[in-house]
């Protein structure tokens, strides 16, 4: 059953009321109690429907317009939940060209008794909006094994459709092939340059 429709001056009625300033204060400690009345990450899917992480951190929701394409009369629906062994907060990731969503890492993971643990986790999962499923995928690796820390590491989409990801605390970089969901080591350590004059900064990679 969908959540109540949007409408009126109040706009969209979320199942939770996010207050980012409170979440930021919690994030300054290595261990914090998490209140499940706040939402977290959000993504705009290629079909125009928003997908966002709920206050329990494992739960996700999609907002869909009505049959006439109106968001004002749209409705909120539960989406598939994350796997039980991956409940992150303060993540990286985004929407891939094929419409899937890659949720990467997380500065914190939710432990017992609603406790946020400072982790910089290297876990990640991919969401298929057509199948409404999450699938865990392996992190990048190096000569010593899997990357240890990812957290909210920077990422970018490359012209070839691959995803470029940086490792937390190092200059290591890796590319994800979305078709095979396999990682390869980046041949160069790029330097990101952005134009501050753009409303949405236009970034590109340049060889260092």
Buried (B, 14 or more C-beta within 10 A) or exposed (E): EEBEBBEEEEEBEBBBEBEEEEBEEBBEEEEBEBEEEBBBBEBEBEEEBBBBBBBBBBBBBBBBBEEEEEBEEBBBBBBBBBEEEBBBBBBBBBBBEEEBBBBBBBBBBBEEEEEBBBBBBBBBBBBBBEEEEBEEBEBBBEEEEEBBBBBBBEBBBBEEEBBBBBBBEEEBBBBBEBEEEEBEEBEEEBEEEEEEEEEEEEEEBEEE
